[in-house]
Amino acid sequence: MKKIIVKIATAVIVLGLVGGIIYWKSLPEEDVFIETVYTEEYQNDVADELESKKISKRL
């Protein structure tokens, strides 16, 4: 019984690490600062990108 618990705990830790690495790799490479996010230009760029993604999903 103890071996099963150890195996499950190990699997959970490994999956957590792999998931964390995948998430970390999916983050944008550029640093985005709060000062940047709250500019009108940045917000317009993000809105345009979102709209493009919505349109491409409809096709």
N, C-alpha and C positions, 0 to 999 in steps of 0.2 A: 504494500500500500504506500509506503514511504517513497519508493522508487517512482511510482506513478505521479505523486505530487511533485517530486523534484523535476521530472520530465515535463510536466505541465507548466510549472513555474519557469523553467528554462525556455520552453517554447514561447511563453507570454513575453518574457524579456527580449528574446531574439526578435519576435514579431514587432514589439514596440520599438526596438532600435532600428529595424529595417524601415518601419513606417515613418519614424522620425527622420531618417536619412532621405527617404523619398520626398517627404514634405519639404525638408530643407533644400533639396536640389530643385524643387519646383518653384521656389521663391525667386523673384526677379533678381538679376545679378546686380543691378544698380541699387544704390542706397536711396531710399525715398524718405525724406525728412518731413516732419509735420509742416514746416514752413513751405515746402514744395506742394504738398497735398492740398493745402488751403488756398491755392492760387486759382484764378479763373481759367488760365491756360491749361493747367494740369487737369482740372475737372472737365473741361471741354474735350481734351485728348482721351480721357478715360470714357466719357460718354460716347464719343465717336467709336472707340474700340468696342465698347459693349454693343452698340447698335450694329456694327459690322458683324459681330459674332451672332447676334440674333438673326440677321438677314441670312447669313450662311447656314444657319440651322434650319431655316424654313425651306431652303432649296433642296 
